[in-house]
Amino acid sequence: MRRIFISLALLFFILSFSGNFSLSILNLTTMGLDDGAFDYFPILYVTYQPFDFLAFKVTDYLELSHDSWNLGTYSIFKPRYYYLEGKFDLFGYDVKLDVLKTRLKKSQTEKLEGLRVGGLKFDYYGAGLDVKIGKINLGAAYDLGLGSVAGYVQADLFGFKLGGYYETKYNQISLDVNRSFDLGNFSILAWTALSAKSSDIANFSYLVGGKVNFNNLALSTQFLSLGVNRYDADFQTGDPNDVAFLPNAWAYYLDVDYALNDYVLGVFLRYNSVWASDPNYLPLYGLKLAYKDFTLKVGNGDLESNIAGEQKIIAELNYFYSLEFDKLFSFNSKLVTPVEEKKKEFNSIMDVILGEEGKSFVVKGIVTSPKDLLGKGSFYIQDETAGLMIYSPVLGGDLNVGDVVVISGKSKLWNGVIELVANNVEKVGSAKVIPDVLTSLSKTFISAFVYVEGVVKEKNKYNFKVDTGDFIIKVYLKKGTNIDISNLNVGQKVKVQGILAVYKGEYEILPRWQEDIEIR
């Protein structure tokens, strides 16, 4: 807890400068319900961005031990990663440069339970470079301390996502391939990877996996075979198969899931060579029930290798919480009204999102999408803290984007998203609507007016996907918007703005009209 307080103190000191600042925490929490044993792993992400092209970032695993920086008689803990990130355009290519202590992480196999074969997870203190050249991404990193180097190349060719990786620290070389297929009601994602030491390529490790979706039903499976080098593969923390993390071992996964709105009911099977060689062991199998970020598992054996003892019933709560701050020293407010209002207390939109469902709120915000455009009877507003969907079948039909409104009503959870059911809507002014850059696929951005910049990776009739370099986001075209993407092609650079929504667990940007999609 002391580390968290020290971290927060440093972050608020940084906030004394102008710039955008975000603080996020990912908590990976597991409890064995058999005996109450507990495993807790918080990860801190901090970004301070004084300019659009430059950001200072910190990532830290708060529960792990830390070195310290000594400042005279004072000392502060040293985070795991701290680096400057610059993004710029060089001769028409997208370039990203990282300097100081960070990690070059690239992989295309972490599709089921986080199992990775090959790829890169290269920690370095030095410099790293990533470049996008059309459908090809390539990069390298250099560690000053060890003099080691890592490099990769990834490309989209004929529908295949190909990757090649090499690093000199462990003389590791690897290849991976992904391919997705759309067969009407069926969709298939397949992946495979090879990895070995460059000095012993013949004794390689490999991974083969796939996921098949049919409506709400999904079947996922993968098989790992380790060669002589057990470090070819990286098991997710707590994976019960990590007992097979040995040379010439194998592990098998099978999951069958049925999704209904925010709920997922499934069965799973885990098996590996260690259990198969001992007649006292059976394959590990069981049931799981998930709701949003919460998962309950019941099995016939130990489900969590990180917790002491045998945990046959475990609860997992892995949640991501993020706070975004605008420039502290700004001469223009987002909410500027032509007539100065009498002071009045309002709830922030974040109060509504984090508050008790069914409670009454009064909020003030800017209209970011007109009524009935993206959903019948609804429109969207935004304040300095977040975005919010307003459900108002009768009121608000005369509102336009940029109108500043005061709305009273009760909160309600609808399809997993908090909305405000309005009983009064009052226009009190107007202001300029400014989208926020979508920095991560975080629930705190849901219903907010956001934008992304990136490359079109996939195009369909009513949607396309944009790769920002940090994540891939779907852009979905609502019928009422009449947006035409016939001149949009895979590989083009775009800037897309709209309302962030979530549908069946997948994040989507909903553009409002043609001008929200800009081809660069």
Steps between C-alpha positions, in 0.01 A plus 500: 500500500789735574625459144160603366498820712852590388403437138195724529704779658744491210220501247328803647835681502523434127151643462629843604612537136268553205425190298273199491532246777349156549521256788384140454515189715443145381422263786541126445330350802429134576353344813481130577155454653596164652718658767492873429858515367558819304719607207516871415707660224443872425669662201535879484502694172578872491517730197596867500471656155616863470480490119309291246825340379666440837400311815671387818373160614539290813398136546548326831406171668416641842521175695851408387821610672658826383838665476525863611621832374688695768447877507723625781350377824184390320434195291212407275423166344605437142212384277542197276474704177540875444554642155446781252286412200508710186265453205552684173474478123826444313489502118137386516570214743367474856795485739504434876815549707535383864793605717602389855373186680216313330402179320466400138208259505372345179303179455208366299426188705351625829148403395401250771600531866792726405721215377786638290742309281781698341456868441683753716485604864828688500580731794760766428655821627584689185300577189230333294360585157178394326412592140183442295552471126167426338404146602839434659597578859860467608703599801806445713630572850849529647594443864795712614584288802536162329559620147217270384268566210148391407314548175175402332303532178124449463305516175149451364522296179209336316290496817776349714665683790863392497765572762872435538703573817859477619690608812864450594460488879387135484569448127131436444340487156128450430223525242122528541197516269136600551209471259130578541218363284144630466262223386159656544369388839842359583819693567836334558827630641803271469853553630830314507857573607851347494782595736854377571851603588688608190769248591253208519223573251425132437370455856230766476180557693165559333147616578185433294165651595165617374169657599165438327200729556142410407251765612541510880696176521882489496743206502869569569785249504879494480788256532853581616802277443824614664836414348824490694477865604222553753535878465348483151159528671361737759206387713260753644545559871306239693434273202469144640683372190824665612588172673580385146750782454774244427702396194312261268173553684155575355179670614146501360216752546130482413226756578136505390310821584148630451457878523175677583536877534756549778482140623714208384439139599768253405686173552876453486760222481873516578744215454877468478782247486574517874149392594488241219816331635353454849206259542388692808416806290197558279454774243388827662144590400216710632239773454532876487252785531606852408330836531696792355835497684398237756555126442410207725662161428424159649725207412616155601853613592726795570387791282758759610866408528594831665292433813629254758291187546244350267241749378205323340277809515645838412367849431688734268445875480725666246401863459652806338441846644621817331487874572570762234591862572509787251753782502495667838603838365261571214343829396201332334241302692313216336175638642474863392152653509402838354330606822665451837284272715439515868708249685326166524615160619500223240602139507786412270436232240757286677280524811219342297721223361646408838185567702221272610263387226154657529624806685396850388762733348521847349777534240624772267670420172542567128289310248736289287245308291139600419196307610399185307811500278692218673209349693126556509399733782858567609779755460845554652659769715845555644664702777859528624486156664328260255225442245143386568207362304172679569174312445220749438218377273304829534749776593803632312383470141602860422857469630804537276862399538675768706200589714578518871224332697399432858328164539336338801400137520578156639787274401433162345715213376406417141687224310791540736525879453392764752248747358296783651123481451409869473198660662609857418728644230592870495723677249718760675762597240736378233864397475750348263497119488851358532564124471741328738772276361420136573817381673379154604199269486385601846145500636548858617484611133164331429242754369772765462569697180843372395731475203771262379761517228641194331497265204198313362567130565168347391192622314148358482166633375395685816823514699877518481786461747774752577842405640628788713827328582391444861169321434254412222153657515189428291316791335131416455268694270146545628238493222360845578836669448509416125879494507666378179833313525519382139819703448664362814765233448705270721840654572383862489571737786187642663383718783165391640292670765172402658337356810670202666257214558526134595303219337527138615822583680664666197586869497371703203520860385169628360563790257213747472534618138733487201733770631589281801710277270801678356727319254859624531 
